[in-house]
Amino acid sequence: MRSFDIEVIKFKEGLHEIDFSIGDSFFQQFEDNDLVEKGNLTVRVMMNKGANLIEMSFRIAGTVRLTCDRSLEEFDYPIDTTQEIIYKYGSEEKEIDEDVYMITRDTPSVNVAQLIYEFIILSLPAKKIHPDYRNELDDEDLEAEGGYVYIDDSYEDDGEIAEENESGENEDEIADPRWEMLKKLKNKEQS
């Protein structure tokens, strides 16, 4: 992982460009690597070194090999992401925030391998679906077709239905169609 060291102490103030290539061996270096084992990516780091801080912008582009959650088939997933990190000079080396790190003025280099790995992992979709199966009916499609019933804040109160029923109105007549769907489900379970 030494090849991912950026020797910040050697750079003068100003804008600098550093490129890295990432292959399968990169992902094998990480112990908690359950998501990605193979990939072919390029990383361009635009480093702006100032008097009190160093700003780094990471542009990561390429593909990673993922396993489909549905079919367990492998497929190439394209990644194109940009992330930013700030290194501030201070009295000790520590993480201040997820995007801000403190380093001392005599820190010779920073290793960006872990950052690059995390940026790649954050770029992955929550549901890894092979492109051949993306057009199949899934949960999002069911929601769009009305397969799910939900209640939002625009409906006043559950007490309105109880009041209407106590006032002698017919229980079969429900003003809100969302409640009608729930009533059908309830009747289906009772029979």
C-alpha positions in Angstrom: 0.0 0.0 0.0 3.0 2.3 0.0 2.3 3.1 -3.6 -0.7 5.1 -2.3 1.4 7.4 -0.2 1.3 11.1 -1.2 4.5 12.8 0.0 2.8 16.0 0.9 6.0 17.5 2.5 7.8 17.5 -0.9 5.1 19.5 -2.7 5.1 23.3 -2.8 2.0 25.4 -2.3 -0.3 25.3 -5.2 -2.3 22.8 -7.3 -0.9 19.3 -8.0 -2.3 16.2 -9.9 -1.5 12.7 -8.8 -2.9 9.6 -10.6 -3.3 6.0 -9.3 -4.4 2.8 -11.0 -6.4 0.3 -9.1 -6.6 -3.4 -10.0 -7.7 -6.7 -8.3 -4.6 -6.7 -6.0 -5.8 -3.4 -4.4 -9.0 -5.0 -3.1 -7.2 -8.0 -1.7 -5.3 -5.8 0.7 -8.5 -5.1 2.8 -9.6 -7.6 5.4 -13.3 -6.6 5.5 -13.6 -6.9 1.7 -16.9 -8.7 1.3 -18.3 -6.5 -1.4 -15.6 -6.0 -4.1 -12.8 -8.4 -5.0 -12.1 -7.3 -8.5 -12.0 -4.0 -10.3 -10.3 -1.8 -12.8 -10.3 1.9 -11.9 -8.3 5.1 -12.2 -8.0 7.7 -9.5 -7.0 11.3 -10.1 -6.2 13.3 -7.0 -6.2 17.1 -7.4 -4.3 18.4 -4.5 -4.4 22.0 -3.6 -1.7 22.7 -1.0 -2.1 25.9 1.0 -0.3 27.5 3.9 -2.7 26.0 6.6 -4.4 23.1 4.9 -4.3 20.7 2.0 -7.5 20.1 -0.1 -7.7 16.8 -2.0 -10.4 16.1 -4.6 -10.6 12.4 -5.6 -12.1 11.5 -9.0 -12.6 7.7 -9.2 -13.7 6.2 -12.5 -13.9 2.6 -13.8 -15.7 -0.6 -13.1 -15.9 -3.1 -10.2 -17.0 -6.7 -10.3 -20.1 -7.3 -8.2 -22.2 -10.3 -7.4 -25.9 -9.9 -8.1 -28.1 -10.2 -4.9 -30.8 -11.9 -6.9 -29.1 -14.3 -9.3 -25.6 -14.5 -7.7 -24.2 -13.8 -11.2 -21.1 -11.6 -11.4 -21.3 -8.4 -13.4 -19.3 -5.2 -14.0 -20.7 -2.1 -12.3 -19.5 1.3 -13.5 -18.3 3.8 -11.0 -17.7 7.5 -11.5 -17.5 9.5 -8.3 -15.8 12.6 -6.9 -15.1 13.0 -3.2 -13.2 15.6 -1.2 -10.9 15.5 1.9 -9.2 18.3 3.8 -6.0 17.9 5.8 -5.5 20.7 8.3 -2.2 21.4 10.0 -2.3 21.0 13.7 -0.4 19.8 16.8 -1.3 16.1 16.3 -2.5 13.6 13.8 -6.2 12.7 14.2 -9.5 12.6 12.4 -11.6 15.7 13.1 -14.6 14.8 10.9 -15.3 12.2 8.2 -14.0 14.7 5.6 -11.4 16.6 7.7 -8.1 15.2 9.2 -5.5 16.9 11.2 -1.8 16.4 10.4 1.4 17.9 11.7 3.5 20.2 9.6 6.3 17.7 9.5 4.1 14.8 8.4 6.0 13.4 5.4 3.2 11.6 3.6 -0.5 10.6 3.8 -1.6 7.2 2.6 -4.9 7.5 0.7 -5.5 3.8 0.0 -8.1 3.5 2.8 -9.9 6.6 1.7 -10.1 5.4 -1.9 -11.4 2.0 -0.8 -14.1 3.7 1.3 -15.1 6.0 -1.6 -15.5 3.0 -3.9 -17.6 1.1 -1.3 -19.8 4.2 -0.8 -20.4 4.4 -4.6 -21.9 0.9 -4.7 -25.7 0.5 -4.8 -27.5 -0.9 -1.8 -29.2 -3.5 -4.1 -26.7 -5.1 -6.5 -28.9 -6.3 -9.4 -27.4 -7.7 -12.6 -28.4 -5.5 -15.6 -30.3 -8.5 -17.1 -32.7 -8.5 -14.1 -33.2 -4.8 -13.6 -36.3 -4.7 -15.7 -38.1 -7.4 -13.7 -40.9 -6.4 -11.3 -39.4 -5.4 -8.0 -40.4 -3.5 -4.9 -40.2 -0.1 -6.5 -42.5 -1.2 -9.3 -45.0 -2.6 -6.8 -45.1 0.8 -5.0 -45.6 2.6 -8.3 -48.5 0.4 -9.2 -50.3 0.7 -5.9 -49.2 -2.6 -4.5 -48.4 -1.0 -1.2 -50.8 0.9 1.0 -49.4 3.7 3.2 -50.6 6.6 5.3 -49.1 10.0 5.0 -49.3 13.1 7.1 -52.0 14.7 4.9 -54.7 12.4 6.5 -55.8 14.1 9.7 -56.4 11.5 12.4 -57.5 7.9 12.9 -60.2 9.3 15.1 -62.1 10.7 12.1 -63.1 7.2 11.0 -64.2 6.2 14.4 -66.3 9.4 14.6 -67.9 8.7 11.3 -68.8 5.2 12.2 -70.3 6.3 15.6 -72.4 9.0 13.8 -74.4 6.3 12.1 -72.9 6.4 8.6 -72.5 3.1 6.8 -69.3 1.4 7.7 -68.9 0.1 4.2 -68.5 3.7 2.8 -65.0 5.0 3.5 -64.0 8.4 2.1 -60.3 7.6 1.8 -59.4 4.9 -0.7 -56.3 3.9 1.3 -58.5 2.8 4.1 -60.7 0.8 1.7 -57.6 -1.3 0.7 -56.9 -2.0 4.4 -60.5 -3.0 5.0 -60.3 -5.5 2.1 -57.2 -7.0 3.6 -58.8 -7.2 7.1 -62.0 -8.9 5.7 -59.8 -11.3 3.7 -57.9 -12.4 6.9 -61.2 -12.8 8.8 -62.7 -15.2 6.2 
